[in-house]
Amino acid sequence: MINLVLFGPPGAGKGTQSEKLIHKYGFVHISTGDLFRWHTKNDTPLGRRVKEIMNSGLLVPDEITIAMLKEELDKNPNAKGFLFDGFPRTVPQAEALDKFMKDNGTAIHYVIALDVTEEEVRNRIAKRRTIDNRADDEEDKLNKRINEYFTKTIHVLPYYESQKRLNTVHGIGEVDQIFKSLCEIIKT
Ligand code: AMP
């Protein structure tokens, strides 16, 4: 069993790389963003609780996020491995994830951060804006999500770094080259 956490700001290419990793390694993909979107789309009680927060681009409180993640883990007792995408985003989430893994007799084997600077992410999004003609509120939300990453989520990296568990891959360049770098880490 291999469990992996893929880290990176919005616009870093996490979605693209996750897809390729799942295809190659058969991970069960756990994207808390996708799960929250499913709940809001289906108007579940959880969806109703988080809709406003998500619309504002802010992070959902840990208590709600961690409970949802635990439920998802419990639904997949026979998984060959998990790829966590968009989770953890805070230190309490990272601690909870370690505990859940330990309780199941496993661990997070790889934590990989796609290293893309705030400047690069903002440039990519500015470029995309000229092509997509996105609505202003979408822009505003995206800006908030980037702020949430660089003010909150980035503090999870020292948690893993201090335990010598953090791998960093340069996230700017060709998709296939970045994928190759990810696979080299997983092979080790
Ligand atoms: P994403 O698609 O991963 O960027 O997630 C979309 C939105 O879902 C985020 O802007 C947050 O509001 C919420 N969300 C997703 N994952 C988390 C998480 N691990 N902790 C808190 N909020 C989250």
Residues whose N, C-alpha, C, O or C-beta is under 5 A from the ligand:
A	BS01	AMP	T32 G33 D34 F36 I53 M54 G57 L58 L59 V60 T65 G86 F87 P88 R89 R145
